[in-house]
Amino acid sequence: MRDTRSTCVRRARFARRATAVLAAGAALATGLLTGAQATAADLLSGPYTCVNGYVWREAVPSDLVCVTPQIRSQTATENSLAASRRMPNGGPYGPDTCLAGYVWRETTPADHVCVPPASRDQARADNANAPWRLVDPGATPRGGVSVITEYGYSTGAYLKATGRGMSPNGTVSFYAVGINTIGPFSLGQLTADAAGSIPGYQYVGFIGCRSGVTQPATVVVLDRKSGLVTTAGTTDAFRSCG
């Protein structure tokens, strides 16, 4: 009788924990969709905490792009098979030249693991979706890009950016969070030069003012070649009508 009672208690505790975990996941997802800012308690794995259902890809130790568990497992398998998919004596692309039928995965510019072309396409898609899979992309650290807002227009303002530390010749996308939109709001994109820089202050896009916005928006930057998400400052353009 004692063992039966103990088993029932353990099952009840497990059920309560499972319910709490599911509720927490739903709360985080709801916060992302409604534009609510996450609290420190929500960011259980730091600023790159993934929304429920996603995990870090970890193609390389610094890779914190959020992907499905299936893609994470696939990535680990590809890493283990890397040597067997390279030409033994190198080739036209150096020691990392792939065997016929394989290409570099390129989760980052330096990722030369040889994979089927579909895996490279998957990596690019996961990188492009990186901001939407974070609990709070606006909580990520400041990167090498900064923004300024050029006011003086009746319906909004211009956003401009400069900086460095991006992937060479890569696309840099800009988003706003904290303005009650469903996920990050696209602002525009630029292309980094061969040194990974955005020289001068270049035009990103025009920001039209929006009714109901009561606080500055955080500008989020996505390096699409690496999937790295950082922040670049704030803008008041969304609430600056008139």
N, C-alpha and C positions, 0 to 999 in steps of 0.2 A: 504493500500500500504506500509506503514511504517513497519507493522508487517511482511509482506511478505519479504521485503528487509532485515530485521533483521534476519529472519529465514535463508535466503540464505547465509548471511554472516557467521552465526554460522555453517551451514553445510560445507561451504568452509574451515573454520578454522579446523573443526573436520577432514575433509579429509586430510588436510595438515599434521596435527598431526599424523594421522594413517599412512600416507606415510612415515613420518620421523621415526616412531617407527619401521616399517617393514624394512626400509633401514638400521637402526642401528643394528637390529637383524641379517640381512644378512651380514653386515660388520663384526660383531663379529664372526659369524660362519665361514666366509671366513678366518679371521685371525687365528682361531684355526686350520683350515685344512692346511693352508700354513705354519704354524710354526711361524707366525709373533707374536711378543710380544705385549701383550695388554698394553695400556696406562692406567694411573690412571682414566681417564675419562670413559674408557670402563668398569671398575670395579665398577659399580653403587651400588652394595651391598657389597663392600669390597672384600678381597682376595678370598672369596668363592662364587663369583658371578657365577651363572649358565649360560650356553649357552641358546640361545633362545629356548623356548619350555619346559624348565625344571624349577622346583621350589624346595626349600628346603623341605626335608621329614619331619623333626621335630618330629620324633618319641619320642624324649626327647628334652628338650630345647637346648642342645648343638649339636644336630644332624643336620649338614648342608650338608648332602649327597643330591645331585641333582637327582630328580625323576620326573616323569610325574605328572601333576596335579591330574590325576586319582589315582595314588598311594599315593599322599599326602592325598587326601580325604579318601581313604581306611584306611590309617594309623590312621587318626584322629578318624574314626569310631571304629577301633579296640581298641584304647585307651579308648573310652567311654564304650565299652563292656567288658573291662578287668575283672572286678569283677565278672560278670555273667559267665565267662568261667573258673573260678578257682573252685577247690573243696572247699566247704564251710568250712570244718574243716581241711583243709590241707591234706597232703598225704606223699608219700615216698620222694618227693622232697621239703618238707617243705610247708610253707603257700602259695607258688606260684605254687603248683602242679595243673596242668591243668585237666579239665574234659576230659573224653575219646574222642578222635578225634581231640584234640587240642595239639599244641606244643608251646614252647617258640619262640617268633618271632626272638629274638637275632639280632636286628639291631646293637646292641653293646653287649658285654658280659653280661652286667647287665640288659638287656631288657628281662624281664620275662612276657611280655604281651602274653596271650594265643591266638593263631591264628590257622587257618587251615594250614596244612603243606605247601600248595602252597604259602602262604604268607611268610613263612620263606625262601622258595627257592627264592622268589622274592627279599627279603631283601638281601640275599647273592649276588644275581646277581647285584643289584643296588650298593652294596658296591664295588664289583669287578670292576664296570665301573665308579667309582667316578672320577678318574682323567680326563677321556675323556669328562665329562659333565661340566667341569669348563672352563670359558673363558680363564683363564691363570693359569694352575696348578703350574707354576713356580713362581707365585706371592704369594703363600701361605707361612705362616710363618715357620721359622726354628723349627723343632721338636727336639726330644731327640736323634736322630740318626745323626751321622757324617760319612763322607766318605773320603777316601784317594785314590789317584791314584798311582799305582806302575808302573813307566816307565822302559825303558831299552829294549824294544822289537821293532823290526823293523816295525811291522804292527799294533801296537796298544799298549794297556796297560791293567793292571789288576785293577779292582775296588774292594775296600774292605770297609767294614762298621762295625761300632760298635755303641752302644748306649743303651738307655733304654726308658721306657715310652710306650712301645707297649703292645698290648693285650697279656696276658699270653698264651704261647703255640700257638700263632697265626702266620699265614703266613704274612711276610713283603715283599712287592714287590717293586722293584726299576725301575724307568723310567728316561729317559732323555728328556728334552724339549729344544727348541732353536736351533735345528740342521736341520730345514727345512724338517721334516718328517710329515706325516699325523697323527697328534695326538702324544701322548707320545710314546717314543720308549722304548721297554722293555729291561732291562739290566740283570735281574735275580731276584732271591728271596731267602730269608732266613727264618728260623723259630725262633721266640723268645722263650726264656726258660720260666720256670714256673713263674719267676719274671717279665716277660715282657721285658727282656734285651737281647741284642746281645753282649755277652762278647768277649773281644779281638777285633782284626780286622779280620773279616771273609770274605772270598772270595765271591763276588757277581757274577762277570762275567768278561769275556774278552771283551774289547771295541776295535773294529777295527777302524782304522782311516778312515775318509770319505772325499772325495774331495769336495771342495766348502764350508766347514765349516770354518768360520772366527772368531768365538768367542767361549768362554767356554760354555759348556752345563750345564744347571741346573739339578741337580739330585733330582727327586721327589720320595717321599716315600709314599706308601699306606699301612696302617694297614687294612688288609682285614676283620678282625673281627669287626671293628668299622666303616670302610669306611672313616676314617680320612686321609686326604692328607696333607702332610707337605713337606718341602724341607730339604736337608741334605748337601748342599754345591754345589760346581761346579767341573767339570772335564774338562781338556784340551785334553783328550785322543783322541777325534774325529778328532782333527786337528794336531796330533803329529806323522805324518808318518816320517820314516827315522831316 
